[in-house]
Structures are given as C-alpha cells and as structure tokens.
Amino acid sequence: MNCRVEKSEVSGKIVCPSNKSYTHRAIFLATLTDGKSIIKNILKSGDTNATINACKNFGVEIKETGDNITVNSSGELKLDGGFIDAANSGTTIRFATAISALSEGKTVLSGDQSLNKRPMKPLLNALESLGAKCSSTNGNPPISVSGRIKGGEIQIPGNISSQFISALMITAPKLENGIIL
C-alpha cells in the first residue's frame, strides 16, 4: 500500500467521545500545530496527564478547563530542561521520543519501572535511520535522543506496537523530506 500525506490547511470542528487514544493524539497534534487548538471532552487519566506534561516540556502552553484543554503552540519545539517523564504511558514515551527528534539538542525520556521495561528498539532504529542519534539500555527506556531528523524512507515492524508507526507518521508533516514507510 502506498500512502502519501500532503501538507494542507485544515480547519473545522469535530466532537469525539472521550477516548484515551484520541486524547493523546489530539494533544500531540496540537503541539505540532502553529496556533491555538481547543480539545474538548478529553479523557483524563494518568497517561493523558503524562502527555500533557511532556508537551509542556516541549514549550507548549496548555490550559485545562474542566474536560477541555487549550493548546497554544508556535509549532516549533523548545525543550524545557531536556527531560520527559512519561510515567507509565507507552503512548506518551513513544510519541514523545519521535517528536523529540524534531528538535535540536538532547532529550532524555524515561518513565516508571514498568514503562522502562517496554520495547523501544524498533522506533529508535527508525529514528537513527532518519538521522537522529539514540541511545538506550537494551532498547528500553531511559532513552536519549539528539539530532534533528529530516525524513526519508524507512522500514519498521508493526508487530510489537502500532504506536511506533503512529509516532513516526505524526512527525511526517514537519519533516523536510517526509517519511516513506
């Protein structure tokens, strides 16, 4: 299957039921967008709080009001301190790892004892093939990511976690050369 994502302008409103997966993705997409995004009816959990905190560390302003959040972003990442604690959220660490490769400088990502046992090697290998420098212990967190990826063609297995593919695809519009999976 060939899929090409072209840069385009998107606007409008949608209402989705609360869902952890949608909440993570909406927050990360808003982080990479230049402007103000209002995400309504978010699912609040420890995992989605980890995503909110990770995105704040990327230099994004996030305000919570009830079940809604407002994300103000320049679309450019500014790491505050260079460390992201993903707590126990696999989605947070996988998406934030890929997004970290969009910024210059070094980012260290880690989580709790359980999260630090989860596999990350396929994503790290993909990011390295796109130009990032990644280090870890046996492919598990804590992880260090430095260098800005430019895009290109990569292969990544989807049998361990589809989050690896989603994490890479979320970065594609920000890359000079896009991504071919």
HELIX and SHEET records of a PDB file:
HELIX    1   1 LYS A   20  THR A   31  1                                  12    
HELIX    2   2 GLY A   46  ASN A   57  1                                  12    
HELIX    3   3 GLY A   90  SER A  100  1                                  11    
HELIX    4   4 LEU A  115  LYS A  117  5                                   3    
HELIX    5   5 LYS A  121  SER A  129  1                                   9    
HELIX    6   6 SER A  162  THR A  171  1                                  10    
HELIX    7   7 ALA A  172  LYS A  174  5                                   3    
SHEET    1   A 3 ASP A  34  ILE A  39  0                                        
SHEET    2   A 3 ASN A  68  SER A  74 -1                                        
SHEET    3   A 3 GLU A  61  THR A  65 -1                                        
SHEET    1   B 4 PHE A  83  ASP A  85  0                                        
SHEET    2   B 4 LYS A 106  SER A 110  1                                        
SHEET    3   B 4 ASN A 140  SER A 146 -1                                        
SHEET    4   B 4 LYS A 133  THR A 137 -1                                        
SHEET    1   C 2 GLY A 152  GLU A 153  0                                        
SHEET    2   C 2 ILE A 179  ILE A 180  1                                        
END                                                                             
